[in-house]
Amino acid sequence: MHLESPKKTVSKSNEEVFKFLCDIKNFKQLMPENISKFEVLSEDTFIFALKGMPEITLKLKEKTPYSKIVLGSADGKLNFMLTADIIELTENSSEVTLHFNGEFNAMMAMMIKNPITNFIGTLSGNMSKI
């Protein structure tokens, strides 16, 4: 399953956006309002839960300076990746697109498609808080 957020223009350089997203504690600022748990487990891993959803542990898996950050599931229950692609528009603005990729059976994909679409849409929408 592949889902993609709308492109979001951020009034920060691609370097500033990259550094913000590499510091995983900053993801708390991007989370939806209905978050029930957010805890940093290490410098590259955090766990979060939304009301009515199971806890999800994300780990920073890959960094390409100033253009790409990949977070992946770390608990083994669900196997997926959340990628942030950062494109420099000007010296003081960038464009960020989030991509969710996961392999799920048809039933699971049907159950999680809307919540995940809403989740990455909210993360993208909150990029203006950077």
C-alpha positions in Angstrom: 0.0 0.0 0.0 1.4 3.4 -1.0 -0.1 6.6 0.3 1.1 10.1 -0.3 0.4 13.4 1.5 -0.3 16.6 -0.4 2.9 18.7 -1.1 3.4 21.2 1.7 5.4 24.4 1.3 7.3 25.3 4.5 8.9 28.7 5.1 12.2 27.2 6.0 15.3 26.1 4.1 15.6 22.4 3.2 18.5 22.2 5.7 16.3 23.6 8.5 13.4 21.2 7.7 15.9 18.3 7.5 17.5 19.1 10.8 14.0 19.5 12.5 12.8 16.1 11.2 16.1 14.4 12.2 15.5 15.3 15.8 12.7 12.8 16.5 11.4 14.6 19.6 10.1 17.3 17.2 7.6 14.9 15.7 5.5 15.5 18.8 4.8 19.0 17.3 3.5 17.4 14.1 1.2 14.9 15.7 -2.6 15.1 15.5 -4.5 16.6 18.4 -5.9 13.1 19.4 -2.5 11.8 20.4 -2.7 9.8 23.6 1.0 8.9 23.9 4.3 10.2 22.7 7.5 9.0 24.2 11.1 9.2 22.9 12.8 5.9 23.5 16.3 6.8 22.1 17.8 9.4 19.9 16.4 7.7 16.8 13.3 5.9 18.1 9.9 7.1 19.5 6.6 5.5 20.3 3.2 7.1 19.9 -0.5 6.3 20.0 -3.6 8.0 18.8 -6.9 7.5 20.7 -8.5 4.3 19.6 -5.4 3.0 17.7 -2.5 0.7 18.8 0.9 2.1 19.8 3.3 2.5 17.0 7.1 2.6 17.4 9.1 4.4 14.7 12.8 4.4 14.2 14.9 6.7 12.0 16.2 4.3 9.3 17.8 6.6 6.7 18.9 10.2 6.3 20.0 11.8 3.0 21.2 15.3 4.0 18.7 18.0 3.3 16.5 15.9 1.0 15.1 12.7 2.6 14.3 11.1 5.9 13.0 7.6 6.3 11.3 6.3 9.4 10.3 2.7 9.7 8.3 0.6 12.0 10.4 -0.8 14.8 8.1 -3.2 16.6 7.6 -5.9 14.0 3.8 -5.9 14.2 3.3 -3.8 11.1 6.0 -3.4 8.5 6.0 0.0 6.9 8.1 3.1 6.1 7.3 6.8 6.3 9.4 8.9 4.1 9.7 12.7 4.0 11.0 14.1 0.7 12.3 17.6 1.1 12.8 19.8 -2.0 14.5 23.2 -1.9 12.3 25.9 -3.5 14.2 29.0 -2.5 16.8 29.8 0.1 14.0 30.2 2.7 11.4 27.8 1.5 11.0 24.1 0.9 8.4 21.6 -0.2 7.8 18.4 1.8 5.9 15.4 0.7 5.3 12.4 3.0 5.1 8.9 1.6 3.7 5.9 3.5 4.6 2.4 2.2 3.6 -0.8 3.8 2.8 -4.4 2.9 -0.5 -5.5 4.4 -3.1 -8.1 3.5 -6.3 -6.8 1.8 -8.4 -6.7 5.0 -5.7 -4.9 7.0 -5.1 -2.4 4.2 -8.9 -1.6 4.0 -9.0 -1.1 7.8 -6.0 1.3 8.0 -6.1 3.2 4.8 -8.4 6.0 6.0 -6.7 6.5 9.4 -3.2 6.4 7.9 -4.3 8.9 5.1 -5.6 11.2 7.8 -2.5 10.8 9.9 0.0 11.6 7.2 -2.3 14.5 6.0 -2.2 15.9 9.6 1.6 15.5 9.8 2.0 17.3 6.5 -0.5 20.0 7.5 1.4 20.6 10.7 4.7 21.2 8.9 4.0 24.9 9.1 4.8 24.6 12.8 8.5 24.1 12.0 
